[in-house]
Amino acid sequence: MSTTRSAIVTGGASGIGKACVEGLVADGWSVTIADLSDAGETMAASIRNSGGEAQFVRTDVSEEDSVRAMVEAAVSTYGQLHGAINCAGIAGCSKPIHEISIDEWDRVHRINLRGMFFCLKYEVAAMWPHKHGSVVAISSAAAIKGLPWSSDYCGSKAGVDGMVRGAAMDCAEQNIRVNAILPGATVTPLAMGSSNANPALAKTRTRPMGRMADPSEIASAAIWMLSDGATFTTGISMPVDGGMVIA
Ligand SMILES: NC(=O)c1ccc[n+]([C@@H]2O[C@H](COP(=O)([O-])OP(=O)(O)OC[C@H]3O[C@@H](n4cnc5c(N)ncnc54)[C@H](O)[C@@H]3O)[C@@H](O)[C@H]2O)c1
């Protein structure tokens, strides 16, 4: 059983989550890659072959039993859970609000909001007895900036930010920090196939720096939130968005 710091990264098989896994491993963390996609298995094997510590746990964050098993696997393999970066999420259906069906609305909330609740609940529970830990929720600049054809997604991410503030209050005396990061448009499969490609969004000012983020630019902020450099930071929603929310 390892005594190095251990973290879970949900959605760790792609995009921002994958960049978080790579950054944490480079910093010496033992990482549990939790994802629906079995690409996480190949990643974990490759990390171990290069001398790092990683395991893959196939996880559906929208299913409570699956999230409970994810946290149990992280604790049983690495001894303690010190950090978590919750990236698993999906895009909305890219329609104006009056065309969104309840099934489409439920689908994005089931993963982005209900899934985040399960992750926070079981990750915090594992950290609670140790009076130590840091949890990061990957929200979105869409939580605070109105975007066309995105009301389902914006609502799910605003819910995440509210939950993070409440959870941070619950956890503060226990020395467990809970924060959110609000990425702007980032070059990942999710962004390239979703609302960033929709024509309504092209009319809005979302890229003051004239480019999208590289996933590593979001990951470095999330990893800082897990680090000893952020020990007095809790309950915040930090945009990492190239100026999107101020534009
Ligand atoms: N890319 C962007 O522009 C952008 C901007 C703001 C916020 N975000 C947020 O960042 C997070 C990561 O997105 P990304 O762009 O890296 O996307 P991505 O599609 O590259 O990665 C998302 C990962 O989550 C996994 N996943 C999806 N549903 C899951 C579930 N139910 N259980 C477990 N894993 C599941 C996918 O398999 C995938 O590996 C998401 O929450 C997204 O909303 C992305």
The ligand as a Gaussian input file, in Angstrom:
#p B3LYP/6-31G(d) Opt

LIG

0 1
 N      -14.146000      21.501000     -23.291000
 C      -14.722000      22.652000     -22.942000
 O      -14.763000      23.634000     -23.712000
 C      -15.292000      22.790000     -21.562000
 C      -15.604000      24.086000     -21.114000
 C      -16.147000      24.233000     -19.843000
 C      -16.353000      23.124000     -19.047000
 N      -16.038000      21.880000     -19.502000
 C      -16.302000      20.756000     -18.622000
 O      -15.108000      20.020000     -18.446000
 C      -15.432000      18.667000     -18.132000
 C      -14.599000      17.750000     -19.014000
 O      -14.986000      17.967000     -20.352000
 P      -14.025000      17.704000     -21.595000
 O      -14.185000      18.879000     -22.480000
 O      -12.693000      17.272000     -21.151000
 O      -14.837000      16.506000     -22.297000
 P      -14.405000      15.074000     -22.854000
 O      -15.610000      14.593000     -23.591000
 O      -13.101000      15.154000     -23.556000
 O      -14.211000      14.223000     -21.528000
 C      -15.282000      13.899000     -20.692000
 C      -15.035000      12.524000     -20.117000
 O      -16.122000      12.247000     -19.214000
 C      -16.500000      10.906000     -19.403000
 N      -17.891000      10.714000     -18.983000
 C      -19.019000      11.181000     -19.569000
 N      -20.093000      10.753000     -18.905000
 C      -19.648000      10.015000     -17.872000
 C      -20.285000       9.314000     -16.821000
 N      -21.622000       9.254000     -16.715000
 N      -19.507000       8.665000     -15.915000
 C      -18.152000       8.691000     -16.031000
 N      -17.499000       9.327000     -17.008000
 C      -18.239000       9.979000     -17.914000
 C      -16.310000      10.646000     -20.897000
 O      -16.216000       9.256000     -21.179000
 C      -15.030000      11.417000     -21.181000
 O      -13.885000      10.591000     -21.010000
 C      -16.939000      18.516000     -18.348000
 O      -17.591000      18.550000     -17.095000
 C      -17.296000      19.753000     -19.165000
 O      -18.622000      20.166000     -18.939000
 C      -15.504000      21.687000     -20.744000

